[in-house]
C-alpha cells in the first residue's frame, strides 16, 4: 500500500474515527485504525465491537492495499508533520513508513486480516432525515439518559418511528424528556430502537456536517450514514461517514404514562430569563441539598434556594398568572438541562401542586417532565 495525502485531511479523518477506540481495548487490534487504500481514496475504520465507524478521505493512491496502525499514536504523528504532503507506505511485515518533509516515522502495525469487519445487515427499516432536525431532537432529550448501569435499558435514547412521526425519549426515572416531529412512515416501515449512550454521543458529534442522514436498523443493530456536506473539500472527507452500532436489547419503559394529564396550571416564560433565575437561586445550594423551591402566586414567579452551609437566595420574575398560590421543589440541574438544550425563546411551565411533577414544554412537540422533591 502506498499513497500521498494532505496532512490536514488525514488529521480530520483520524479525528472522526478516534472516539470509538477505547483507552483500554480488550484486544490489541481494537486500538488500531484500519487503513484501506483504493482507487477512489483512503478509508479509515475503527471499532470497539459494539460501535464501529468508517470514513473516506481523498488521497493519491499509487499502490492499493491495507494495514492497521495504532490510532492514538498515529493521530498526533500526522498532526505534527512539518509539510502538508504526507506519504504513507506499508510493507509485508505490517510495518508502515510515514514521511513528510524532513520527518520520517516507522510504525509497527497489525495485519488487516485480523481487524473485525463492521457488521453488515439487512435493514428492516430505513429513513432519511435532515441532519439539523435529528441534531436538534437529540440535543433536546439526551441529557435525560440514565447513567445507572443497573438500569441498562434506560442507558440510551428511545427512537420510535410510528404514526407518521419520529419520537425520541430519554429518562433516568427522575425526569423524562420527549420530542417528536412529523415524518412519513408506512405501516410496514414503522419500528423502534434504543440507541446506546455512547452511540448517542457519537451521532451528536458527527451531525451538522451535511444535509441528510440515513438511519437503517433491525432488531439488534442500527447504522447512520451521515452526509459529509459542502465543506468536504476543506476536510478532505468524501461522500459520507458510516456509523454502525448495536442497539440496547429489551423493552423501553412506557414513558407516556409518566406524562401528567392533570397539570391544569401553566405560565409562559422567556426561556433565557427562566434559566437565569433558576441558575442564580441554585448558587447557594450544596451537594447535600440540591434543590430550589418554585413558588407561583399572583403575577409572580419566585425561586428560592437554601443550604445550611451557604445561606439563602431569592429570585423573582414577573409573569402572567392569576390562579392559586402553588409551591413545588425541584432539582435545579433537572430544570436547567432542558432550558439550555432548547432554542425556542418561549417555554411553558406546567404544574399542579407540590406533590405533582412539573412540565417544561414548547410549542414544537417538546416536553420535559421533572419529578418534585419533598418540601421541608
N, C-alpha and C positions, 0 to 999 in steps of 0.2 A: 504494500500500500504506500502511495506517495501522493501528496497534494500540497498546494500552496494556498494559504488562506489569510484573510485580513485579521490582524490581531484583535481588533475591537469586536468584529463579528464573532470570532471564536470565543472571546470572553463572554459576550452576550449570550451565546448558545449554552455555554457551560453554566452560566448563572441560572438559566431557565431550568436545567435538569438537576442542579446541585442539591436543592432542598429535599428531594426524595431520599437521598443517601443518608442513612443513619450514622451517628458517630460511633456506634458500637454494632457493626454489622456482624451477623451470625456466621457468614461465610466471607472469605477474602474477596471473592468475585463481586459481592454486593457493594463493596467500597469502590468499585471501578465503573467507569463510563465506557459503554460500547461505542466505538467509533467505526463507522462503516462508510467507506468512500465508493461512490458510484458515478456514473456519467453525469448526473444532474446535481452533484454536490455531496456534502458530508452530513450524515445523520448521527445524532448523539442520543443515546438511550441509557437511562438508569432505572433501577427498580429496587424495592425492598421486599418483594414478593407479594405484598398487599397492595402496593401502589407502584405504577410504572409510568414513565414519561418519555416521549421521543420528540425531538425537533430536528429540522433540517436546515443546514446553513449553506450559503453559496461558497463555492471553492473551485479552484482549478485543479482537477484530478488528472494526474498523469499515469497513475497505476492504481487500479481498483483493489480493494481488499478490506480487511477489518482487524481490529485489535482492541483489547480493553486495557485502560490505564487508570491508575488511582486518581479519582477526580478531585479530591481535596488537595492533592499535590499539584495536579496539572493546572487547575484553575489559576492559582497565584503565579505559577511559572509563565503562563501565557499572558496574563495581565501585565507582568513586569518586563516583557520583551521590549528591546530598545527600538525596533523598527516596526512599521505597520505590516510588512510582509513576513509571514511565518511559514516555514516549511516543516512538514511532518512526514517522516518515513518510518515504516515498521519493517522488521526483519523476521526470518523464520523462527527465531528463538523467542518471539513475542516481546522483544525489546523494541523501543522506538527512539528515534532521534528527532529532537525538536530544536530548530535553529532559527535565529533571526539576527541579522547584523553580525556583531562580534560575539553573541551569546550562543552557546550550544549545550543542550541537555540530553543525556541518555537516560531513559526512564524504563524501569522494569515493569512489564505488563503481564497479563494472563491471556491465554488463548480465547478467542471469541467463541469457540465452540462450547466453552464452559458457562457462558453467560445465559441465564434463564430467559427464554423468549417471552416477550409480552404476550399475555393471553389474547387469543382471537376468539370471538364468539359470534354466534348467530343472534343478532339482536332481535328481540321480540317487539321492542318499542323504539321509536325514533322520532325526535322532534328537533326543529331548528328555531332558535330564539335569537333575539338581538342581545349581544353581549351586555349592552348598557342596562337592559331590563333585568337580566339574571344577576348582574353585579349588584344592582340596587336591592333586589329581593334578598340575596344572601346577606348583604351588609345589614339589612333591616331585621334579620332574625338570628344570625349565627352566634351572637353574644349570649343567647339564652341556652345554648347546648349545655348538657351536664358534663362535668369533669370527673364525676364519681364512677370509677371503673367497675364497681359492683352493679351499677345500673347501665350496663353497656348499651342497652337498646336505645338509651337517650343520649349516647355519646355521638351525636351527629344531627344532621338536618333531614327532616322527612320531606320528600318530594311526592306530591300526589297529582297525577295527571288524570283528571276526570271531570265530567260535567262541563266541558268546554272552558275549563280554567286550570291553570297550574297554581297549586297552593304549596307554600313552603312553611314548615312549622318547626320550632325548636323549644324544648322545655327542660328544666332541671328539677322540676317538682315544686319550685317556689315561685316561678314565673313562666309565662308562656308567650312566645312571640309568633305571630301568624301573618303572612302576607299572600295575597292572591292577585293574579292578573288573568285576563281573558286569553284563551288560546284555543284554536280549533283542534278538537280531539275527537277522532272517530271512536265508536264504542269498542272496536277490536284493538285499537291502539292505546286505550286507557291502561294505566298501571301506576305502581308506586314503588318507591325505594327509600332506604335510609342511607344517606351519604356520610361516611365516617368523618370525624372532626378533622383528621389530618388531611383528607382529600378536600374538605371544605376550604381549609386554609390555602391549599394549592390552587384550587379553582379561583378563589377570590384574588389571589396574587396574579394569576395569568390573564384574567378577564380585562377588557378595556383596550386590547391591542388591535382589534379589528371590528368588523361589523357584526358577524354572526358566530354562534356556537351551536354545534350539533350535539345533542345528547342521545346516546343509544344505550339501552340496558336490557338485561334479562333478570332472572330471579336472583342471580348471585354476583353479577358484575355490571359495571357501568363505564362508559367511555365518553370523554368530552373531546370533540375535535374543534379546537379554538383557532379561528382565522387570525392570521398574523397582522393583517392590516396594511394600510398605505405606507406606514413608516418602516416597512420591512427592508427597504433599501438601506436605511440608516443602521438597522440592527443586523442585517445580513440574513435574517430568518426568511425562509421561503415557505409559501403555502400556509401551513397550519401547524399548531402544536397538538400532539395527540397524548391524552392523559387517560389511563385506564386504571380502574380500582375495583377491589372487592367492595361489596355493599355489606352493611350490617344485617345479619340474618335475624329474623324474628318479626313480631308484630308490634308496630308502634302503638303507644297508648292512645286511647280515644280522647284526643285533646279537646274536641268540641264540647264535651260535657263539662269542661272546666270554665268555659266562657260564660260569665254571668248573664242571666236573662232578665234580671230584675233590677239592674242598676238604673234607677229612674231619675237620677240627678246628674247633671253634667254642666261643665263650663268650657267655653272656648278660650284657648290661651295662645299667646305667641310662644312658639317652641323655645326660642333662644332665651326669652325673659324667664320662662318657667324653669329652664335648665339652670340659669344663673342663680335663681332663688334657692333651688334645691342644693346647688353646689355650695353656696355661701352658708346656708343653715347647717350643712354637714361638716363644716370646718372644725366644729368643736366635738364632733363625735369621735369615739375611740373604737378600737377593735372589739372591745367587750360590749359596747353599746352603740352599734352601728345602726342608728335609726333616726328618722326625723318624723315629727308629727305634723300632719297637714290638717289645718282647721279651715273650713269654709263657712262663712257667715254672710250676712247681707252685703253684697258687692265687695267682698274682701276675701282674699286667699292669704292665709298666714302659715308660714312654715317655721317650725321651731326645732332646735336641736339642743341636747344637753348631755353632759357626762360629768361624773364626779371629778375626773382628772383635769378637765379643761374649762368647764363652765357652761354657759348657755348662749344660744343665738336666737334671734327673732327677725325674720324677713317677711315683708308683706308685699302683696301685689293687688292692685285694683282689678276687679273682674265684674262681669255681669252675672249676678246670681241673686235670686230672691226667695230661695227655699229655706228650710230649717237648717240650723247650725249642725254641722257634722265634723267629727274629728277622727282621723284614721292615721295609724303609724305605719311607715314603710321603711324598708332598707333603701337608703338614698342611692346606692350604686345601681339598684334594680330600676330606679326611676330614671337615672341619668343615661344608662346604656341605650335605651331606645331613643331618647331625645338627642343624643349625639349622633346616632346612626341615621336618623331621618333627615330629609332635605326640605320637606314642606315647612312653610313658615307657621302654619296654624295647626294645632293639635286640639283634640277634645279629651278632657279628663272626666271620666265617669266614675261614680261611686254610689254607695247606698248607705252603709253605716259602718261603725268601727270594726265590725267582725267580718265584713264582706270584702272581697278582692276589689282593688281599683283597676281601672282600664284606661290606658292611653291609646287613642286611636286617631286615624286620619281619614280624610275623605276618599283616599285611594286604596281601600281594601287592606289596610294595615291595622293590627291591634296588638297590644301587649297587656296581658293580664298579670297583675302583681299581687301576691298574697299579702295580707296585712300582718303586722306584728301586734302583739298584745300591748295595749296601753297600760302603763303603770298607774 
